């Protein structure tokens, strides 16, 4: 038996993200959230485990993120970080941080205005600066399925290859995507950071004769190295560091090219 593990954002879907710089108040759609985390200081990207399009948009905009999480018992996960950090430390920063739900809603509006689907992407969250004890950015991401994806998934299934998703995106969005593509929901690993993706690949290699990892971002680097075959896809058309390219066995321009690789 063989398995293929896909990242989601930038791999299965074309991602569009809006970040609000809380220092300037400006919203930008040209920055990669992982690059922002890695750029300076000790930072972490946090994903709220609730639906932006139904829950967050209807929340009171002037309450702080901390109040929103505590009053509504909202779960959150650390999707990516350049330092060791735990949820308790995140809450301590949020406790005294003035960032509001309205700051997140601004990014939701920006993504919705571009007609990207928030339901199948990471959703909403924020980037915490642990060194400075504050939230630097709020963020929302939406996506559109790459047109070749349904055929690729269907063809791999026809070849009796098991399909998995391991992504830093929130659970609800990945479940929606899995249902859309006919992937068993038990094969979905949500809010997986760099190290967890590698552990998932390692565990699957104990069950399958061959495991392939397909990803597009720096948070996939350890999983690409861990897999029997690591495939880096560039269809998102974002800059990738040389070390990520070197971690892959194959580099493809289009997800459809995966079918040409001897899996």
Rosetta blueprint (number, residue, H / E / L):
1 X L
2 X E
3 X E
4 X E
5 X E
6 X E
7 X L
8 X L
9 X E
10 X L
11 X L
12 X L
13 X E
14 X E
15 X E
16 X E
17 X E
18 X E
19 X E
20 X E
21 X E
22 X L
23 X L
24 X L
25 X L
26 X L
27 X E
28 X E
29 X L
30 X L
31 X L
32 X L
33 X H
34 X H
35 X H
36 X H
37 X H
38 X H
39 X H
40 X L
41 X L
42 X L
43 X E
44 X E
45 X E
46 X E
47 X E
48 X E
49 X L
50 X L
51 X L
52 X L
53 X L
54 X L
55 X L
56 X H
57 X H
58 X H
59 X L
60 X L
61 X L
62 X L
63 X L
64 X E
65 X H
66 X H
67 X H
68 X H
69 X H
70 X H
71 X H
72 X H
73 X L
74 X L
75 X L
76 X E
77 X E
78 X E
79 X E
80 X E
81 X E
82 X L
83 X L
84 X L
85 X L
86 X L
87 X H
88 X H
89 X H
90 X H
91 X H
92 X H
93 X H
94 X H
95 X H
96 X L
97 X L
98 X L
99 X L
100 X E
101 X H
102 X H
103 X H
104 X H
105 X H
106 X H
107 X H
108 X H
109 X H
110 X H
111 X H
112 X H
113 X L
114 X L
115 X L
116 X L
117 X E
118 X H
119 X H
120 X H
121 X L
122 X L
123 X E
124 X E
125 X E
126 X E
127 X E
128 X E
129 X E
130 X L
131 X L
132 X L
133 X L
134 X E
135 X E
136 X E
137 X E
138 X E
139 X E
140 X E
141 X E
142 X E
143 X E
144 X E
145 X E
146 X L
147 X L
148 X L
149 X H
150 X H
151 X H
152 X H
153 X H
154 X H
155 X H
156 X H
157 X H
158 X H
159 X L
160 X L
161 X E
162 X E
163 X E
164 X E
165 X E
166 X E
167 X L
168 X L
169 X L
170 X L
171 X H
172 X H
173 X H
174 X H
175 X H
176 X H
177 X H
178 X H
179 X H
180 X H
181 X H
182 X L
183 X L
184 X L
185 X H
186 X H
187 X H
188 X E
189 X E
190 X L
191 X L
192 X L
193 X L
194 X H
195 X H
196 X H
197 X H
198 X H
199 X H
200 X H
201 X H
202 X H
203 X H
204 X H
205 X H
206 X L
207 X L
208 X L
209 X L
210 X E
211 X E
212 X E
213 X E
214 X E
215 X E
216 X L
217 X L
218 X H
219 X H
220 X H
221 X H
222 X H
223 X H
224 X H
225 X H
226 X H
227 X L
228 X L
229 X E
230 X E
231 X E
232 X E
233 X E
234 X L
235 X L
236 X L
237 X L
238 X L
239 X L
240 X L
241 X L
242 X H
243 X H
244 X H
245 X H
246 X H
247 X H
248 X L
249 X L
250 X E
251 X E
252 X E
253 X L
254 X L
255 X H
256 X H
257 X H
258 X H
259 X H
260 X H
261 X L
262 X L
263 X L
